[in-house]
């Protein structure tokens, strides 16, 4: 049972890690874009990358189940859990308000409208500040997801 649950958890955490790392790898090229080019580029992420965001809460839930079952190294699982929780905190505190600006004017599904309506409307900073907030928050999220995935793999390897 542990192997099936651990494997499913690893796959879900990989699905959370891949988009975060992809965003981080895009940073050097995107920092060279003009304001108009950057604004167009930001719109390509919806709706595809939004579905990947479901992996983060699913990963949190699965890691919690692994911790409760006590079937792997709890310290490494706790680190993996902290990484995914940190990803969520960074998203909701830093990234989400920037996404709301980039997504404005897009035709959204009802569910997406509800999702992007979460949180107070923030004032629009200059585009460079907004770009930097979005880009560097994704680098931080990539680091958190990589720590989470690595810790999860170590937890599974340490299981007796």
N, C-alpha and C positions, 0 to 999 in steps of 0.2 A: 504493500500500500504506500509506503514512504516513497519508493522510487517513482510511482505514477504521479503522486502529488508533487514531489520535488521537480520532476520533469516538466509538468504542466506549469509550475511556478517559474522555472527557468525560462520556458518559452514565452510566457507573459511578460516577464521582466526584460527579455530580449526585445519584445515588441515595444516596450517603453523606452528602451535604450537607443534603438536604431534611429528613430526620428530626432531624438535629442542630439545625438552625435552628428547626424546629417546636418542639422541646423548649425552646429558649432563649426563643422568643416566648411560651410558656405561663407562664414564670416569674412575671410580675407577678400574674396571676390565681391561680396555685397557691399563692403565698405568703400569700394571704388565707384559704386553707382551714383548717378545724379539723383536728386530728390524725386523726379518724375519716374525714372527707371526703377528706383527702389520701391516706390508706391505700387507700381505695376507688379513687381516681383512678389511683394507681400501677399497679393491677392491669389497667387497660384496655390497657396497652402490650404485654402478652404475649398472643398470640405475634406479632402484626403487626410491631412494631418490631424484633423479634429477627431477622427475615429481612433487614431493611435492613442489619443489621450485616455481612452477607456482602459487601456492596459495598466496605467498607473494605479488607479483605485483597485483594479482586479488583483494586481501584484501585491498591494498592501494587504488585501483580504487573504490571499493565499499564504503569504508569509506569516500572518497572524495565526492561521490554521496550523502551519508547520510548527510555530512556537508552542501553541497550545498542545499539540500532539507530543512535544518533547522528543521528537525523533531525529533531531540533528543538533549540531552545536548552537546553542541558544545565543551565545555572544555574537557569532557571525551572522545569525539570522536577525538579531537586533540591529546590527550595523546595516544589513540589507534593508530592513524595514525603515530605519532612520533615513537612508538615502532616498527611498521613494517618498517618504513624508516630506523631506526637504524639497524634492522636486515639486510637490504640490504647493508647498508654502511659497516657493519662488514664483511659481506660475501665478497663484492668486494674488500675491502681494505686488509683483513687479510686471510680469508678462501680460496678464489678462487685460489691464487697462490699455496697454499698447495695442493688443489685438483688437480691442473695441474700436480704436481709431482706424486701423488698417482695414477692418471689415465693413466700416460704415459705407453705405451706398450699395452693398451687395444684396442680392436677393437671397434671403435665408429661409430655411425650412422653419416650421413652427418651433421644433425642438431647439434648433440653433438660435433662433431669436431669444428663447428663454435662457439659454446658456449665456449668450453674450450680454443679456440684460442684467446678469448677476453683478452686484457691486455698484458702488456709486459712480456716477459720471465724473470723470476727472477732467480738469482743464487740460487742453491740448498744449503740451510743450512744443518747442520748436522741433522740426523734423529730425535734426541731428541728435538731439537729446532723446527723442522717441526711438530713433533707430538704435542708438547706443544702448538704451534700456532693454530693447527687445533682443538685440544681438548678444549682449553680455549676459543677460539672464539665461539665454539658451546655452551659453558656454558653461555657466554654473550648473544648469540642469543636466548637461551632458556629463559633467564631473560627478554629480550625485548619482546619476543612473549607472555610471561605470563602477563606482564604488559599490552600489547596491548589487549589481550583477556579479561582480568579483566576489563579494562577501557571500552571496548566495551559493556560488560555485564552491567556495572553500567550505561552507557549512555542509554541503552535500558530500564533499570529499572526506571530511572529518568524521562523518557518521560511521559509527562502529558497526 
